[in-house]
Structure formats: structure tokens, C-alpha cells
């Protein structure tokens, strides 16, 4: 069954969706206006050709489940199973947890390194736009590396004594949500202040205005994990430039997730310190991940609704005759958002 246009747009941020090109567009009336022609051409580039393809959706979701179990479920199972089911010392228990924690995530991180750096033929396809080397400095890749470093330091320091610092070892998920919470909020503040980037933020070059960190994360994840490659990066950049609804959606998500992650980390930290070590370890490892999963479900429905409205806005713009001034400006190469220019003619 062929997928409708609305379904394609609602699945834009979901790397698990399997896209087809959909039905061929109906022939449109020839418009002699150069502004109108350019507007429709740029608008068509945004619709239905997102370049994101996953050969088997179940493979993606299986990977998500494995990572969730690896980061959240297994450490809790190891801790309580070894503590109450064996006579192992606490140091031995945490030595096992530290050795096994994140095993699947490290495998996946190695896989990303191979795509971005090691395998030259694939690195050219998966690196950010305009990059010829240093693929490991991709924005999402760097932040995953920072998170891994912080977590490993926490676990190593916490397991050095003969009786490990259980509360410190329970802070691992809280540390992760704190990092990404501050990352999302700080980037949103800098973007609202229109500050310039002091470094390349994936495909966004140095010296450009800041973008929300969530945009770079989506770009990198879709290009590498989603196998969208450079085409996905190009079309995501175009969509951010031309669609004010898309920019607003990312801004809302950045603030909500940033504040939510920090609050999640604060609550988890307080409970870890207040509860007993045995209870605090389970709360510290379980609460942040459970809250993130629940927030992810809410985000899914919000994104579907936001992209549906964006698709409806594009449809209205297709049916709108541009005012003469807008046509002349677009025909003359006006820089800026096409959708913002067209939106005013609908009202």
C-alpha cells in the first residue's frame, strides 16, 4: 500500500519508518511568475523526500530495546541478584557491574566510529556536510564520548574503596540526564540570543548562528543510525531554514526536554541521598530512564501533531497566489524563510 503524504511527514523524525516515494505528484499549472516558480520549487524540495531510509524497522527498535536494557535494567538486576542471591562482596559485585555496563553501547559507538572515521568509503557519505576529515568530532559523537567519560570516571572512583560508594555509583543515569539537560538548555539560550557558533556544529559551520543542540542530534542520528547519509543532512538543513513551524517545534522540544531532564536528575539525586543505599541504587538507575521513556511517548504524539500542522501549512501555501511584492522578492533572490514569506499571504 502506498503511503500518503501526511504519513510521510508525520514520520519525519522517526528513523524506524520505512519510506517510499509515494504517488507521483499531479502536474501543476504553469506559472509565468519567476517568484512563484522559485517558491514552489523550494517548497517541493521539503515535501516527502527526506532521504531517511531503514531497511528493516524491527532492527532499529530491537537496537533501542537492547540499549535500554543495557543501560537501565541489567545493572539493577546484577546488583540485587548478586547482593541477595550470592555471598559476593560489594566490591566484587560492582566490579562485575562496571565490567558489563554499557557493553552493547560501546559496540554501537565503535560501529559509529567505523562509519565516520575508519572506513573511508562510508566516511564520505556519513560525515557532516563539508567535512573531509575529523569525522569523530561530529556533534552527537562528541557528546556521547563526553557522557561515556563522565560515567566511567564515576564508576571507577566509586568502586576504588573496599566497600564501594554505592550512592555515587547510583548517580550514573542522573549524570547522563544532567549532561544532556544542560546541553539542550544552554544551546537554546545561545540560539535565542543569536550568538555565533565558535565551532562546527555538525553540518552547521563555524560562525553561523547557534541552533538548538536537538537539531544537531537529530541530524547526526538520522544520517548515521538512520542511514540517511548526506542527503538527509542536506534536506534537514533546508527544512530548518525554510519552515518556521519546524524551528518552533525544535525550540519547544529543546526547552521541555532540557528542563525536564534537569528536574529528573534533581529528583533522582535527592532520592538517592535520602533513601537507603539498597533502595537508592534501584531508584537512581531506574527513575531517570523510566521518566525519559514516558516523556518520549508524549514527544511522539506532539511531533506527529506539529508535523501534521506543518504539512497543512504547506498545502495552503501551494493554493495561495503570492502578492506581487513577495513574488518579486523571491524572484530576485530574497534570503530567509520561504514559509514565512508565504504565510502572510494566507491571512
Protein Blocks (a to p, Z undefined) as FASTA:
>chain_A
ZZdfklmmmmmmmmkbccdebjadddddddfbfklmmmmmmmmmmgoplopacfblklmm
mmmmmmmmmmmmmmmmmmmmmmmmmccdfklmmmmmmmmgoklmmmmmmmmmmmmmmmmm
lmmmmmcehiaghklmpfklmmmmmmmmmmmmmmmmmmmpmbdcfklmmmmmmmmmmmmm
mmmmmmmmmmmnopacfbdehjacghiacddfklmmmmmmmmmmnonojmlmmmmmmmmm
mmmklmmmmmmmmmmmmmmmmmmmmmmmmmmmmmcfklmmmmmmmmmmmmmmmmmmmmmm
mmmmmmmmmmmmmmmmmmpccdfklmmmmmnopacjfklmmmmmmZZ
